[in-house]
Amino acid sequence: MNQHLQLIFDFFQHSESFSDQEKESIVRSLRSADKELEIIAFKLDRTEKVKRTTAILLEETIEELEQKRKAIEETNNALTKSLEDLKAAQAQLIQSEKMASLGELTAGIAHEIQNPLNFVNNFSEVSSELVDEMNEELEKGNLVDAREIAGDLKQNLLKINHHGKRAGEIVKGMLQHSRTSSGQKEPTDINALADEYLRLAYHGLRAKDKTFNATLKTDFDKTIGKIDIIPQDIGRVILNLITNAFYAVDEKKKSRTLEGFVNYEPTVSVSTEVVIPPPGGQRGIKISVSDNGPGISQKVLDKIFQPFFTTKPTGQGTGLGLSLAYDIVKAHGGELKVETKEGGGSVFIIQLPVN
C-alpha cells in the first residue's frame, strides 16, 4: 500500500472514535484508492517511457530528415549543374548544326560570288581598254567619239557597281547566317531569302558532288512584300528544308534501278503565297518546299520533329535540323507541317502570321 495511505490506515485502525463498521468501510475505500494510485503510477511510468521513446525516435527522425535534406540539396545542386551542362551542350549542338549548314552553303556561296566577280573583272578590263580608246580620240580631237566611249564607260561602271553590290549582298547574307541571332524581327523579303538559299544550297551540293543534279522550280507570290521575321532563323529553317529535299531526291535517284525510277527527274520546288484568312482570322503567308523524292513512311513521320532523330547515316546528320526548325517557326507564332505520300514525295509547309 502507498505509504501515505498506510499511515491513514494505521490511524483509523487504532482510533477508538470510529465503529468497526466505519473502520471497515474506510479500509475498503483506502484499498480502492491504493489500487487507483497503483494504476495511475503504472500509467505515468508507461507514459514516461513512451515520452522517452518518442524523444529518441523524434531525435532520430530529425537526424534522418537532416540527412535527407542534405541529400536533396546535393541532388538539387547536381541537377542544377546537369541542367547547366545540358544547356551548354544544347547551345554547342545548335551552333554545330548552324555551322554545319554554313558549311553546306560555303561552296554555293563561292559559286555565287564568282559570277559577279567575273563580271567585275571583265567590265574592268573592257573599261580599261575604253579609257585608252577615249584618250586616243581626245588626242585626235574627236570629241563626239570620245563622248560615246565615255557613255559606254559609264555603263560599264554602273554594271561593275551592280555586280559589286551583288557580291556584297552574298557576303552579308553569309555573315548574317553565321552570326548569333539577335532575336529582333526585321522587315525581310521572304521571296528573295528563299530564292537565295535555294540557289546557294544547290550550288553547294553540286560543288561537293558533281554527279548531283536536280530541276529547281520557284513560284513566288510578289504581293507578299516584306514581312517581319528574324531572317537568320527563318533562313536556317528554309535552308534545312531545301537541303533535306535535295537529299531525298538524290537518294531516290541513286535507287533509279528500281522499277519506275528509270526516267526519274529529281525536282525541288519552293513557293510562297499569301494566306487569305476566314472572317476574323489573321492574315499569313505560306512557304512550301516540295520534292518528288521517296516520301516519308508513317513510322518515320511520327518522329520527324523529335530532337536527335535522323534517317541519315551516322556522321551525316545530327537529327536537330527539323527539331530546331519546328521550334523556330513556333517561336514566330507559326506552324511547320508536312504532307507526304510514301513513294510520291513530300511537301514541308511553313505558315507564318503577318501583321
C-alpha positions as CSV (number, residue, x, y, z in Angstrom):
1,M,0.0,0.0,0.0
2,N,1.0,3.6,-0.6
3,Q,2.9,4.8,2.5
4,H,0.6,7.8,2.9
5,L,-2.4,5.7,2.7
6,Q,-0.7,3.2,5.1
7,L,-0.4,6.0,7.7
8,I,-4.1,6.8,7.3
9,F,-5.0,3.1,7.5
10,D,-3.0,2.7,10.7
11,F,-4.6,5.8,12.2
12,F,-8.1,4.5,11.7
13,Q,-7.2,1.0,12.9
14,H,-6.1,2.3,16.3
15,S,-8.6,5.0,16.6
16,E,-11.5,4.4,19.0
17,S,-13.6,7.2,17.6
18,F,-15.0,5.0,14.8
19,S,-17.0,1.9,15.0
20,D,-15.8,-1.4,13.5
21,Q,-18.3,-1.0,10.6
22,E,-17.0,2.6,9.8
23,K,-13.4,1.4,10.0
24,E,-14.2,-1.5,7.6
25,S,-15.7,1.0,5.1
26,I,-12.8,3.4,5.4
27,V,-10.3,0.5,4.9
28,R,-12.2,-0.6,1.7
29,S,-12.0,2.9,0.4
30,L,-8.3,3.2,1.2
31,R,-7.6,-0.1,-0.5
32,S,-9.6,1.0,-3.5
33,A,-7.7,4.3,-3.6
34,D,-4.4,2.4,-3.3
35,K,-5.3,0.3,-6.4
36,E,-6.3,3.5,-8.3
37,L,-2.9,5.1,-7.3
38,E,-1.1,1.9,-8.5
39,I,-2.9,2.1,-11.8
40,I,-2.1,5.8,-12.1
41,A,1.5,5.2,-11.2
42,F,1.7,2.4,-13.8
43,K,0.2,4.7,-16.4
44,L,2.5,7.5,-15.5
45,D,5.5,5.2,-15.7
46,R,4.3,3.9,-19.1
47,T,3.7,7.5,-20.3
48,E,7.2,8.5,-19.2
49,K,8.7,5.6,-21.1
50,V,6.6,6.5,-24.2
51,K,7.9,10.1,-23.9
52,R,11.5,8.9,-23.7
53,T,11.0,6.6,-26.6
54,T,9.2,9.3,-28.6
55,A,12.0,11.7,-27.8
56,I,14.6,9.2,-29.0
57,L,12.6,8.5,-32.2
58,L,12.0,12.2,-32.7
59,E,15.7,12.9,-32.4
60,E,16.5,10.1,-34.8
61,T,13.8,11.3,-37.2
62,I,15.2,14.8,-37.1
63,E,18.6,13.5,-37.8
64,E,17.3,11.4,-40.6
65,L,15.4,14.3,-42.1
66,E,18.5,16.4,-41.9
67,Q,20.5,13.8,-43.8
68,K,17.7,13.6,-46.4
69,R,17.7,17.4,-46.6
70,K,21.4,17.4,-47.3
71,A,21.0,14.6,-49.8
72,I,18.2,16.5,-51.6
73,E,20.3,19.7,-51.5
74,E,23.2,17.8,-53.0
75,T,20.9,16.2,-55.6
76,N,19.5,19.7,-56.5
77,N,23.0,21.0,-56.9
78,A,23.9,18.1,-59.1
79,L,20.7,18.6,-61.1
80,T,21.3,22.3,-61.5
81,K,24.8,21.6,-62.7
82,S,23.5,18.9,-65.1
83,L,20.9,21.4,-66.4
84,E,23.6,24.0,-67.0
85,D,25.8,21.4,-68.7
86,L,22.8,20.3,-70.8
87,K,22.1,23.9,-71.8
88,A,25.7,24.4,-72.7
89,A,25.7,21.2,-74.7
90,Q,22.5,22.2,-76.4
91,A,24.0,25.6,-77.3
92,Q,27.0,23.8,-78.7
93,L,24.8,21.4,-80.7
94,I,22.8,24.3,-82.1
95,Q,26.0,26.1,-83.0
96,S,27.3,22.9,-84.6
97,E,24.1,22.5,-86.6
98,K,24.3,26.1,-87.7
99,M,28.0,25.8,-88.7
100,A,27.2,22.5,-90.5
101,S,24.6,24.3,-92.5
102,L,27.0,27.1,-93.2
103,G,29.5,24.5,-94.4
104,E,26.8,23.2,-96.8
105,L,26.5,26.8,-98.1
106,T,30.2,27.6,-98.5
107,A,30.7,26.1,-101.9
108,G,27.4,27.6,-103.1
109,I,28.5,31.0,-101.8
110,A,31.8,30.7,-103.6
111,H,30.0,29.8,-106.8
112,E,27.6,32.7,-106.4
113,I,30.3,35.2,-105.6
114,Q,32.4,34.0,-108.5
115,N,29.7,35.1,-111.0
116,P,29.6,38.8,-110.0
117,L,33.4,38.9,-109.6
118,N,33.8,37.6,-113.2
119,F,31.5,40.4,-114.4
120,V,33.5,43.0,-112.4
121,N,36.8,41.7,-113.8
122,N,35.5,41.5,-117.4
123,F,33.9,45.0,-117.3
124,S,37.1,46.4,-115.6
125,E,39.3,45.1,-118.4
126,V,36.9,46.4,-121.1
127,S,36.7,49.7,-119.2
128,S,40.5,50.0,-119.2
129,E,40.6,49.5,-122.9
130,L,37.8,52.1,-123.4
131,V,39.8,54.6,-121.4
132,D,42.8,54.1,-123.8
133,E,40.5,54.4,-126.8
134,M,38.9,57.6,-125.3
135,N,42.3,59.1,-124.8
136,E,43.3,58.4,-128.4
137,E,40.1,60.0,-129.7
138,L,40.7,63.1,-127.4
139,E,44.2,63.4,-128.8
140,K,42.8,63.4,-132.3
141,G,40.2,65.9,-131.3
142,N,37.2,63.6,-132.0
143,L,35.0,64.8,-129.1
144,V,31.9,63.1,-130.4
145,D,33.6,59.6,-130.5
146,A,35.2,60.4,-127.1
147,R,31.7,61.2,-125.6
148,E,30.3,57.9,-127.0
149,I,33.2,56.0,-125.4
150,A,32.6,57.9,-122.2
151,G,29.0,56.8,-122.3
152,D,30.0,53.2,-122.7
153,L,32.5,53.5,-119.9
154,K,29.8,54.9,-117.6
155,Q,27.5,51.9,-118.5
156,N,30.4,49.6,-117.6
157,L,31.0,51.4,-114.3
158,L,27.3,51.0,-113.4
159,K,27.5,47.3,-114.2
160,I,30.6,47.0,-112.1
161,N,28.8,48.8,-109.3
162,H,25.8,46.5,-109.6
163,H,27.8,43.3,-109.5
164,G,30.0,44.5,-106.7
165,K,26.9,45.2,-104.6
166,R,25.6,41.7,-105.5
167,A,28.8,40.2,-104.2
168,G,28.5,42.3,-101.1
169,E,24.9,41.1,-100.5
170,I,26.0,37.5,-100.8
171,V,28.8,38.0,-98.2
172,K,26.3,39.9,-96.0
173,G,23.9,37.0,-96.2
174,M,26.7,34.5,-95.3
175,L,27.7,36.6,-92.3
176,Q,24.1,37.0,-91.3
177,H,23.6,33.3,-91.4
178,S,26.7,32.5,-89.4
179,R,26.3,35.1,-86.6
180,T,24.2,34.5,-83.5
181,S,20.6,35.6,-83.9
182,S,19.8,39.0,-82.4
183,G,16.3,37.8,-81.7
184,Q,15.0,41.0,-83.3
185,K,12.5,40.8,-86.1
186,E,13.1,43.0,-89.2
187,P,11.3,43.6,-92.5
188,T,12.5,40.9,-94.8
189,D,11.9,40.0,-98.5
190,I,10.9,36.3,-97.9
191,N,10.9,35.6,-101.7
192,A,14.5,36.8,-102.0
193,L,15.5,34.9,-98.9
194,A,14.0,31.6,-100.2
195,D,15.4,32.1,-103.7
196,E,18.9,32.9,-102.3
197,Y,19.0,29.8,-100.1
198,L,17.7,27.6,-102.9
199,R,20.5,28.6,-105.2
200,L,23.2,28.5,-102.5
201,A,22.2,25.1,-101.3
202,Y,22.0,23.7,-104.8
203,H,25.5,25.0,-105.9
204,G,26.9,23.9,-102.6
205,L,25.8,20.3,-103.2
206,R,26.9,20.5,-106.8
207,A,30.4,21.5,-105.6
208,K,30.6,18.5,-103.3
209,D,29.1,16.0,-105.7
210,K,29.5,16.8,-109.4
211,T,27.0,14.0,-110.3
212,F,24.3,15.7,-108.3
213,N,21.6,17.4,-110.4
214,A,18.1,18.5,-109.9
215,T,15.4,20.7,-111.5
216,L,14.7,23.8,-109.5
217,K,11.3,25.4,-109.6
218,T,10.1,28.6,-107.9
219,D,6.7,30.2,-107.7
220,F,6.9,33.3,-105.6
221,D,3.9,35.5,-104.7
222,K,5.1,39.0,-105.5
223,T,2.2,40.5,-103.5
224,I,3.7,39.4,-100.2
225,G,6.3,42.3,-99.9
226,K,8.4,42.4,-96.8
227,I,7.4,40.7,-93.6
228,D,8.7,41.0,-90.0
229,I,10.8,37.9,-89.2
230,I,14.2,37.1,-87.7
231,P,15.9,36.5,-91.1
232,Q,18.8,34.4,-89.7
233,D,16.4,32.0,-88.0
234,I,13.8,31.6,-90.8
235,G,16.7,31.4,-93.3
236,R,18.0,28.4,-91.4
237,V,14.6,26.8,-91.5
238,I,14.3,27.2,-95.2
239,L,17.8,26.1,-95.8
240,N,17.2,22.9,-93.7
241,L,14.1,22.1,-95.6
242,I,15.7,22.6,-99.0
243,T,18.8,20.6,-98.1
244,N,16.6,17.8,-96.9
245,A,14.6,17.9,-100.2
246,F,17.9,17.7,-102.2
247,Y,19.0,14.8,-100.0
248,A,15.6,13.0,-100.6
249,V,15.6,13.3,-104.4
250,D,19.3,12.3,-104.6
251,E,18.6,9.2,-102.6
252,K,15.7,8.3,-104.9
253,K,17.9,9.0,-107.9
254,K,20.6,6.6,-106.6
255,S,17.8,4.0,-106.4
256,R,16.8,4.6,-110.1
257,T,17.5,1.0,-111.0
258,L,14.3,0.1,-109.1
259,E,11.2,-0.2,-111.3
260,G,9.6,3.1,-112.2
261,F,12.8,5.1,-111.4
262,V,14.5,4.7,-114.8
263,N,13.3,8.1,-116.2
264,Y,13.2,9.8,-112.8
265,E,14.0,13.6,-112.8
266,P,14.8,15.0,-109.4
267,T,12.8,18.1,-108.8
268,V,12.7,20.5,-105.8
269,S,10.2,23.4,-105.7
270,V,10.0,26.4,-103.5
271,S,6.9,28.6,-103.5
272,T,5.3,31.3,-101.4
273,E,1.8,32.6,-101.2
274,V,-0.4,34.9,-99.1
275,V,-2.9,33.0,-96.9
276,I,-6.3,34.7,-97.0
277,P,-7.9,34.2,-93.6
278,P,-11.5,33.4,-92.9
279,P,-13.5,36.3,-91.5
280,G,-12.0,37.3,-88.2
281,G,-8.8,35.3,-88.9
282,Q,-5.2,36.5,-89.1
283,R,-3.5,37.1,-92.5
284,G,-0.5,35.0,-93.1
285,I,2.0,33.6,-95.6
286,K,2.8,30.1,-96.6
287,I,6.3,28.9,-97.7
288,S,6.3,25.5,-99.3
289,V,9.3,23.3,-100.0
290,S,8.4,20.2,-102.1
291,D,10.3,17.4,-103.6
292,N,9.4,14.3,-105.7
293,G,11.6,12.1,-103.6
294,P,10.7,8.8,-101.9
295,G,8.3,10.3,-99.4
296,I,8.2,9.6,-95.7
297,S,6.8,6.4,-94.1
298,Q,4.3,6.8,-91.3
299,K,6.7,5.3,-88.8
300,V,9.3,8.0,-89.6
301,L,6.7,10.7,-89.8
302,D,5.6,10.2,-86.2
303,K,9.2,11.0,-85.0
304,I,10.3,13.5,-87.7
305,F,10.3,16.6,-85.4
306,Q,11.9,14.8,-82.4
307,P,15.3,16.0,-81.4
308,F,18.2,13.8,-82.5
309,F,16.0,11.7,-84.8
310,T,17.5,11.2,-88.2
311,T,17.2,8.8,-91.1
312,K,20.6,9.8,-92.5
313,P,23.7,7.6,-92.0
314,T,25.9,8.2,-89.0
315,G,28.0,11.3,-89.4
316,Q,25.7,12.9,-92.0
317,G,23.1,14.4,-89.7
318,T,22.7,15.5,-86.1
319,G,18.9,15.0,-86.0
320,L,18.5,18.5,-84.8
321,G,17.6,20.3,-88.1
322,L,13.9,19.7,-88.2
323,S,13.6,19.9,-84.4
324,L,15.2,23.3,-84.4
325,A,13.2,24.4,-87.5
326,Y,10.0,23.4,-85.7
327,D,10.9,25.4,-82.6
328,I,11.9,28.5,-84.7
329,V,8.6,28.5,-86.6
330,K,6.7,28.1,-83.3
331,A,8.6,31.0,-81.8
332,H,7.4,33.1,-84.7
333,G,3.8,32.1,-83.9
334,G,3.7,29.9,-86.9
335,E,3.3,26.3,-87.8
336,L,5.5,23.8,-89.6
337,K,3.7,20.9,-91.3
338,V,4.5,18.1,-93.7
339,E,2.4,16.4,-96.3
340,T,3.8,13.3,-97.7
341,K,3.0,10.2,-99.7
342,E,5.3,7.2,-99.5
343,G,6.9,6.9,-102.9
344,G,5.3,10.2,-104.0
345,G,7.4,12.9,-102.5
346,S,6.9,15.4,-99.6
347,V,5.9,19.0,-99.1
348,F,7.1,20.9,-96.0
349,I,4.9,23.9,-95.3
350,I,5.8,26.9,-93.1
351,Q,2.9,29.0,-92.1
352,L,3.7,32.4,-90.5
353,P,1.3,35.1,-89.3
354,V,1.6,38.5,-90.8
355,N,0.5,41.7,-89.0
